Amino acid sequence: MNSSFHSSVQSLISFCETWSGNAYSDNSQWLDPSVRLFSSHRGTVSGRENVTALLQNDFADLDNVSVTLTNTVERRNDKDYVASAYLHGHASRTGSGRHNQVRFGGTVVMRAGTDEAQPLIHTLHLQINWTSGARQLLSGWQLPAEESGWHQRFPPVAIISELDAPWHIVPENHRATSDEQDVIDTWYRYAWALDQADFTLFSTCFSENAAGNFTPLGYISGRRNIIAAMKAFRLPWPWMQHYGEPLKVCIQPDRHSAILIIGRIIAERTHDSGGREIYGAHYRVGMEKDSHNRWSICWSEYNPGWLSTDDVSGIDTALPRNR
């Protein structure tokens, strides 16, 4: 992982440490005393002590709990602070000579006011999108429907993109950011909008002349055609999550175009036998900045095949000339 792109959002780190059981005893101070947690797997809980207890005890009977955050976003204006991330993790239990492991993935969104130097989270949304492996280890969880689709007892979702997406809560980000971070944030917006089927937000990610090779759909040109094709492609897969790690950002000398290399994280296999971080594919994404200093995708290219951070230097960072 390139450390310069790794999130340092303290509230997300505190959440991750608390939930995985690696927090210090006084770690709850990042939460407002009246905080509310809306979760798809455990329901709604109110109050700092109750929220902390639920998170700390969620994996109480399991071993080797690990939670990893990706796709982290942080936005702020005069009224609101919001941070979000994708997450994937695993836990296990060893018994009767057998090692059973369960994996899970989801999304977290947290909100705070902006009247404190360090945001105190007053609202926390935790959506579990998928599970795999020994699901029976997740006792007491309301598991996601995944392939079964909607039914009468379908639990309410904890995250509704049209209401909870960071870009809807804080449309204009007042945080000081670099072009490199804005380019990364644009791809995270694309991934979120596609995974959450928020096609109003998705439509903001592309320039009018955008084009690309969208595996398995093939080459598509034009913003309208891309949105139409990706909407039809996405709808049958409500559990979709595009975990991505920014590996390289190249801002061109004109400061109005850029190339972003994103590693596609496969939650089931994040390291090779030698311990190196690996990715199941990579995106080569071209970006351009408009007259309002907003970045949008003008080229997207998905390249399957395993690679490690050692391979990044060999990836072409030039935009296709005849796209």
Steps between C-alpha positions, in 0.01 A plus 500: 500500500627844416499674838444844347152389392413313821219654701587671826139583592513454876128435548511214250812356662332520844192322365714226347699448821185490716311259277791258455569497876836675476399826670633651819254523790444875453455482125131600513580871522469532121123448545250763607322402826166480313635319191266272306614191311287374211620156393360249256619201705418608858233767470505844663679589825522838678749646745879490518518213751249283311658562159849430635381181672332372182807562288745357754294183550398433141779241458538407868490124436735506199875507451741670260258782420628734231325796336654693210378836368518611136340772284517752785336840449494804729297815431407811696313827462383768746232272650588136444791261520474159333742211458440169326684184402457157356605218730582134476606265770522148636470314827541138599440239767710193559325197644494122468823518306341714230568863408183673386524846347235750396550804278281808474490835326304820518490877524521746789391865503544730801382855554585780741456872542782739426503695828772279649867490400482119507162385366281313748295249302126539563373261231654173385367285213637146452379291208614138456488427128629143479628203698675178401642189662380379842208742531368312804779662702324836471248415768233760556569677171227580252683381191462682167255354250763500221379263228152451647388855425213682669237317705233603752732465802787677326669721763526873432837602364726713717640709214288669233733666255261777401488604868832381641766528228776740610462696175129558570554598865784738412465598131779759518800381695668776702792281606828601340596223259755443225429419136629149571247447780216650292579256218489207743176629652341512153568130449366420847184693408472292181542171693253602773236619254523181295496269803211688663307532171485877546501596135436868565833506682651265240415745222722764662811286463546516121577768246274521194771357272593215736586158360661180615530124502248383760563129552291292432287752306775603260575842352240771567520867403291794615379585851138406429592161352733419790235579759231300317722194461635506855152544648376188322818314600478595869135436588513118537789520753393688815799366700760648262795685659795646311785501751777711354848611604654803328844389383612801295370845410663691215385861467598631157701826468190694394339405839175435313546132415618199695542123499402293803606137551266311733574151629187281522502345847368144522400459865559125498862539384679821595858364537715247317703220660786743557281746691484762222174688446343387173204604285281292271492764226568866447316799359672759283279807536538829314365815661446856384424819693223734383475879526355465852806299615297177521663175390311243293585173328576526130651152456463175695674175428474178705795263472458156662801311631680480832764761581691631800624847585832395341325487161352850510801676349449305176141617444453753219387839637420665164143560388397322176527746211208371294235433758 
